[in-house]
Amino acid sequence: MSLNLPQSLTPNFHHSIIDKLYGVGFIPPFSLMEELLALPRETLIEDLE
């Protein structure tokens, strides 16, 4: 799932799963949360800022 923004406005995430997070809204499924928590902390934080 994508943000449906023009290519020039789409953020460049370190992890493609972050794009999925934006697509599911405020209550992501547990499986998605497990994947997020397995990512390297430093780059995950950069993606979420």
Summary of the structure (lengths in Angstrom):
residues: 49
radius of gyration: 10.9
end to end distance: 19.7
largest distance: 31.2
contacts: 95
relative contact order: 0.20
helix: 55%
strand: 0%
